[in-house]
Amino acid sequence: MRPGQRNLITDVAGLRVGNAEDHDIKTGATVLVGDKPFVTAVSVMGGAPGTRETDLLAPDRLMQEVDALVLSGGSAFGLDAASGVADALREVGRGFAVGDQRVPIVPGAILFDLLNGGDKAWKENPYKGLGRAAFAAAAPDFALGSVGAGVGATTRGLKGGLGSASLRLESGFTVGALVAVNALGAAHVDDTAQFWAAPWEFDGEFGGLGAAPSHRSPQAPLPDKGSGEATTIAIIATDARLTQAEATRMAVAAHDGMARALVPSHTPFDGDLVFAAATGDKPLKDPLVDPFQLGHAGAVCLARAIARGIYEAEARPGDTLPTWRARFGQDPRS
């Protein structure tokens, strides 16, 4: 396995990502949209999720494909970002056909970023506009770090961010991850600059520092955020042709990557969630081996994407936490 050309989720052909943010509010939204509808599933393992349209994604439901997926800040207010995306999709004729009407199906998930130092005294919910702007910005290439849904994200001791990564498998399939990291847990090991995800790093994509020499924290961690104040939300995508049930298993497997990269993860205070998206461009060659390898690749991609999101975060006035770069004195662009 090797990263794709961009090392982004958009190495899966036919997918685009758009980001929009407001640095005064310290929040934003991210949209994944396909050139055509794609099979989607979801797995929720956190104890405090915030979601839209996820009930439709069970394998026994009518809806098997969606038009876009949205990750947003803003807690419950951020669910409105998907409404902005749905409006934009309808304007271009996208959506599930019901008679002469088109109804865009846009599931979404939110993270809590209301206590991060930004000005939250808005008179009108800004997230519908952020969703529409993110859709308009959707492209194969996009920035990481303090952009989109990752703008206001935080983790234990460091500013969070938006991350992405990809892999091309020997079987010919491509897998990619997109994640907004806003965890109760930490992405770095103890007081070191090393990332928990280091064993899965490729080509120095988050510093090339290797694994920490030791881990000296046997005691149980204490939560430093309140109930509902965390959440890491992610999308795993592939060009494989999967059923919704197979995509669900890929989402479940990808959660392993979250647990590798964030310690602790899946807590009662996090709303940790993974969407799985399958464009269906390439049929499975082996119905047993291929899904097994796709799940593993999804976990590897997600662990790397989480570290990249933290690594690429940038400082802004009013931040309540330092970036990885500021804390450890290392510039990933030097």
C-alpha positions as CSV (number, residue, x, y, z in Angstrom):
1,M,0.0,0.0,0.0
2,R,1.1,3.5,-0.8
3,P,-0.6,6.9,-0.5
4,G,-2.3,8.2,-3.6
5,Q,-1.1,11.1,-5.7
6,R,-2.6,13.8,-3.5
7,N,-2.6,11.8,-0.2
8,L,-6.2,13.1,0.2
9,I,-9.6,11.5,0.2
10,T,-10.1,12.9,-3.3
11,D,-7.6,10.3,-4.6
12,V,-10.9,8.3,-4.8
13,A,-11.9,9.4,-8.3
14,G,-15.1,11.4,-8.6
15,L,-15.0,12.9,-5.1
16,R,-14.5,16.6,-4.2
17,V,-14.1,18.3,-0.9
18,G,-15.0,21.9,0.0
19,N,-14.2,23.9,3.1
20,A,-15.7,27.2,4.5
21,E,-14.9,28.8,7.8
22,D,-15.3,32.0,9.9
23,H,-12.2,32.7,11.9
24,D,-14.0,35.3,14.1
25,I,-16.5,32.7,15.2
26,K,-13.7,30.0,15.1
27,T,-15.9,27.5,13.3
28,G,-16.5,26.1,9.8
29,A,-18.0,23.3,7.7
30,T,-16.6,20.7,5.3
31,V,-18.5,18.9,2.5
32,L,-17.7,15.8,0.5
33,V,-19.6,15.6,-2.7
34,G,-19.5,13.1,-5.6
35,D,-19.9,13.5,-9.3
36,K,-22.8,11.1,-8.8
37,P,-24.6,9.7,-5.8
38,F,-22.6,7.2,-3.7
39,V,-23.4,4.4,-1.3
40,T,-23.1,5.5,2.3
41,A,-23.1,3.9,5.7
42,V,-22.3,5.1,9.2
43,S,-20.9,3.7,12.5
44,V,-21.2,5.7,15.7
45,M,-19.1,4.6,18.7
46,G,-19.0,7.8,20.8
47,G,-21.4,8.5,23.6
48,A,-22.5,12.0,22.5
49,P,-23.2,12.2,18.8
50,G,-24.9,14.9,16.8
51,T,-26.2,13.8,13.4
52,R,-28.6,14.4,10.5
53,E,-30.2,11.8,8.3
54,T,-28.1,8.9,9.7
55,D,-31.2,6.7,10.2
56,L,-31.5,6.5,6.4
57,L,-28.1,4.8,6.2
58,A,-29.0,1.4,7.8
59,P,-28.8,-1.4,5.3
60,D,-32.5,-2.2,5.6
61,R,-33.6,1.4,4.7
62,L,-34.9,2.6,1.3
63,M,-32.0,5.0,0.7
64,Q,-28.8,3.4,-0.4
65,E,-27.0,6.4,-1.9
66,V,-26.5,10.0,-0.9
67,D,-25.5,13.2,-2.8
68,A,-23.1,14.6,-0.2
69,L,-21.8,14.3,3.4
70,V,-21.2,17.2,5.7
71,L,-18.9,17.6,8.7
72,S,-19.5,20.8,10.7
73,G,-18.6,22.7,13.9
74,G,-21.3,24.4,15.9
75,S,-22.8,21.6,17.9
76,A,-26.5,21.3,17.2
77,F,-26.5,24.7,15.4
78,G,-24.0,23.1,12.9
79,L,-26.5,20.6,11.6
80,D,-27.9,23.5,9.5
81,A,-24.8,23.3,7.3
82,A,-26.3,20.3,5.6
83,S,-29.4,22.4,4.7
84,G,-27.1,24.9,2.9
85,V,-25.6,22.0,0.9
86,A,-29.0,20.5,0.2
87,D,-30.2,23.9,-1.2
88,A,-27.2,24.2,-3.4
89,L,-27.6,20.6,-4.7
90,R,-31.2,21.2,-5.5
91,E,-30.3,24.3,-7.5
92,V,-28.1,22.2,-9.8
93,G,-30.8,19.5,-10.2
94,R,-29.3,16.9,-7.8
95,G,-31.3,14.8,-5.5
96,F,-33.6,11.8,-5.0
97,A,-36.3,11.9,-7.6
98,V,-39.9,12.1,-6.2
99,G,-42.3,12.9,-9.0
100,D,-41.1,16.1,-10.5
101,Q,-39.2,17.1,-7.4
102,R,-35.6,16.5,-6.4
103,V,-34.7,15.9,-2.7
104,P,-31.0,16.0,-2.0
105,I,-30.0,13.5,0.7
106,V,-27.2,15.1,2.8
107,P,-26.3,13.3,6.0
108,G,-24.1,15.2,8.4
109,A,-22.4,15.1,11.7
110,I,-21.3,17.9,14.1
111,L,-18.6,18.6,16.7
112,F,-18.7,20.9,19.6
113,D,-16.6,24.1,19.2
114,L,-18.7,26.6,21.1
115,L,-16.1,27.2,23.9
116,N,-13.0,27.8,21.9
117,G,-12.5,31.5,22.2
118,G,-14.5,32.6,19.1
119,D,-17.3,35.2,19.0
120,K,-20.5,33.1,19.2
121,A,-22.9,36.0,19.6
122,W,-24.4,35.6,16.1
123,K,-27.9,36.9,15.4
124,E,-28.6,34.4,12.8
125,N,-27.3,30.8,12.5
126,P,-24.2,31.0,10.2
127,Y,-24.0,27.3,9.3
128,K,-26.4,27.2,6.4
129,G,-24.3,29.8,4.7
130,L,-21.1,28.0,5.6
131,G,-22.5,24.8,4.1
132,R,-23.4,26.5,0.9
133,A,-20.0,28.1,0.7
134,A,-18.2,24.8,1.3
135,F,-20.2,23.2,-1.5
136,A,-19.2,26.0,-3.9
137,A,-15.6,25.5,-2.9
138,A,-15.6,21.7,-3.5
139,A,-12.5,20.6,-5.5
140,P,-10.1,17.7,-5.8
141,D,-7.4,19.7,-3.9
142,F,-8.0,21.3,-0.5
143,A,-6.1,22.5,2.5
144,L,-5.7,20.7,5.8
145,G,-5.4,21.9,9.4
146,S,-7.2,25.0,10.5
147,V,-9.9,25.0,7.7
148,G,-13.5,23.9,7.4
149,A,-14.9,21.8,10.2
150,G,-11.5,21.7,11.8
151,V,-11.1,25.5,12.4
152,G,-12.4,25.5,15.9
153,A,-11.5,22.0,16.9
154,T,-9.5,21.1,20.0
155,T,-7.9,18.1,21.6
156,R,-6.2,17.3,24.9
157,G,-3.5,20.0,25.1
158,L,-3.4,21.0,21.4
159,K,-5.5,22.7,18.8
160,G,-7.3,20.3,16.5
161,G,-7.8,20.4,12.8
162,L,-9.0,18.9,9.5
163,G,-7.0,15.9,8.2
164,S,-7.0,13.6,5.2
165,A,-4.9,10.7,3.9
166,S,-5.2,8.0,1.2
167,L,-3.8,4.6,0.2
168,R,-3.7,2.7,-3.0
169,L,-4.0,-1.0,-2.4
170,E,-2.2,-3.7,-4.4
171,S,-5.7,-5.0,-5.4
172,G,-6.2,-1.7,-7.3
173,F,-8.7,-0.1,-4.9
174,T,-8.2,3.3,-3.4
175,V,-9.2,4.3,0.1
176,G,-9.2,7.7,1.6
177,A,-10.0,9.4,4.9
178,L,-11.3,12.8,5.9
179,V,-11.6,13.8,9.6
180,A,-12.3,16.8,11.8
181,V,-10.4,16.1,15.0
182,N,-12.0,17.6,18.2
183,A,-11.2,14.9,20.7
184,L,-11.3,14.7,24.5
185,G,-8.2,12.5,24.0
186,A,-4.7,13.4,22.8
187,A,-3.1,12.7,19.4
188,H,0.4,13.1,20.8
189,V,2.1,10.8,23.3
190,D,2.5,12.2,26.8
191,D,4.6,15.4,26.7
192,T,6.4,14.5,23.5
193,A,6.0,15.7,19.9
194,Q,5.4,12.2,18.7
195,F,2.0,11.1,17.5
196,W,0.2,7.9,18.5
197,A,-0.3,7.3,14.8
198,A,3.5,7.2,14.1
199,P,3.7,3.5,13.3
200,W,1.4,4.1,10.2
201,E,3.1,7.2,8.9
202,F,4.2,7.5,5.3
203,D,7.0,9.7,3.9
204,G,7.1,12.1,6.9
205,E,3.6,13.3,6.3
206,F,3.3,14.4,10.0
207,G,6.9,15.2,10.8
208,G,8.6,11.8,10.5
209,L,9.5,11.8,14.2
210,G,8.8,8.1,14.7
211,A,7.3,6.5,17.8
212,A,7.9,7.9,21.2
213,P,10.7,6.2,23.1
214,S,8.4,5.3,26.0
215,H,4.9,5.8,27.3
216,R,4.8,6.6,31.0
217,S,1.2,7.1,31.8
218,P,-0.3,3.9,33.3
219,Q,-2.9,5.9,35.3
220,A,-6.4,6.3,33.9
221,P,-6.9,9.7,32.3
222,L,-9.5,12.2,33.5
223,P,-11.9,14.1,31.2
224,D,-10.9,17.7,30.7
225,K,-14.0,18.5,28.6
226,G,-17.6,18.3,29.7
227,S,-20.3,16.0,28.3
228,G,-21.0,16.7,24.6
229,E,-18.0,19.1,24.3
230,A,-15.8,16.8,22.2
231,T,-16.2,14.6,19.0
232,T,-14.1,13.4,16.2
233,I,-16.1,13.0,12.9
234,A,-14.8,11.3,9.9
235,I,-15.5,9.9,6.4
236,I,-13.8,6.8,4.8
237,A,-14.2,6.6,1.1
238,T,-13.3,4.0,-1.5
239,D,-13.8,3.4,-5.2
240,A,-14.9,-0.2,-4.5
241,R,-18.4,-1.4,-5.3
242,L,-19.9,-2.1,-1.9
243,T,-23.3,-2.8,-0.6
244,Q,-24.5,-0.6,2.3
245,A,-23.9,-3.6,4.6
246,E,-20.3,-3.9,3.4
247,A,-19.8,-0.2,3.7
248,T,-21.1,-0.3,7.3
249,R,-18.4,-2.9,8.1
250,M,-15.8,-0.7,6.6
251,A,-16.9,2.2,8.8
252,V,-16.8,-0.1,11.9
253,A,-13.2,-1.2,11.0
254,A,-12.1,2.3,10.4
255,H,-12.8,3.2,14.0
256,D,-9.7,1.2,14.9
257,G,-7.7,4.0,13.3
258,M,-9.3,6.5,15.6
259,A,-8.4,4.4,18.6
260,R,-4.8,4.1,17.4
261,A,-4.4,7.9,16.9
262,L,-6.4,9.4,19.8
263,V,-6.0,8.3,23.5
264,P,-8.5,7.9,24.8
265,S,-11.2,7.7,22.1
266,H,-14.9,6.6,21.9
267,T,-15.5,8.0,25.4
268,P,-19.0,8.9,26.8
269,F,-18.1,12.5,26.2
270,D,-17.2,12.2,22.5
271,G,-19.6,11.7,19.7
272,D,-17.1,9.8,17.6
273,L,-18.6,8.8,14.2
274,V,-17.3,7.4,10.9
275,F,-19.2,7.6,7.6
276,A,-18.2,5.2,4.8
277,A,-18.7,6.2,1.2
278,A,-18.3,3.9,-1.8
279,T,-18.4,5.3,-5.3
280,G,-18.7,1.8,-6.9
281,D,-16.4,2.3,-9.8
282,K,-14.5,-1.0,-9.3
283,P,-16.2,-4.3,-8.5
284,L,-14.9,-6.6,-5.8
285,K,-12.6,-9.3,-7.1
286,D,-12.8,-11.4,-3.9
287,P,-15.9,-11.0,-1.7
288,L,-14.0,-12.1,1.4
289,V,-10.5,-10.7,1.1
290,D,-11.3,-7.3,-0.5
291,P,-13.7,-6.0,2.2
292,F,-11.2,-7.3,4.8
293,Q,-8.4,-5.2,3.2
294,L,-10.6,-2.2,2.7
295,G,-11.4,-2.1,6.4
296,H,-7.8,-2.3,7.4
297,A,-6.8,0.4,4.9
298,G,-9.6,2.6,6.2
299,A,-8.2,2.3,9.7
300,V,-4.7,3.1,8.6
301,C,-5.9,6.1,6.6
302,L,-7.9,7.5,9.5
303,A,-5.1,7.2,12.0
304,R,-2.8,9.1,9.6
305,A,-5.5,11.7,8.7
306,I,-6.0,12.5,12.4
307,A,-2.3,13.1,13.0
308,R,-2.1,15.2,9.8
309,G,-5.0,17.4,11.0
310,I,-3.2,18.2,14.2
311,Y,0.2,18.6,12.5
312,E,-1.1,21.1,10.0
313,A,-3.1,23.3,12.5
314,E,-2.2,27.0,12.5
315,A,-2.4,29.5,15.3
316,R,-5.0,32.3,15.2
317,P,-5.7,35.2,17.6
318,G,-7.9,34.2,20.5
319,D,-7.0,30.5,20.4
320,T,-7.4,28.7,23.8
321,L,-4.8,26.1,23.0
322,P,-1.4,26.0,21.2
323,T,-0.9,24.3,17.9
324,W,1.4,21.3,17.7
325,R,4.0,23.5,16.0
326,A,3.9,26.2,18.7
327,R,4.1,23.7,21.5
328,F,6.9,21.7,20.2
329,G,8.8,24.4,18.3
330,Q,8.8,22.6,14.9
331,D,7.6,24.0,11.6
332,P,6.3,21.3,9.3
333,R,7.0,23.5,6.3
334,S,10.7,24.1,7.1
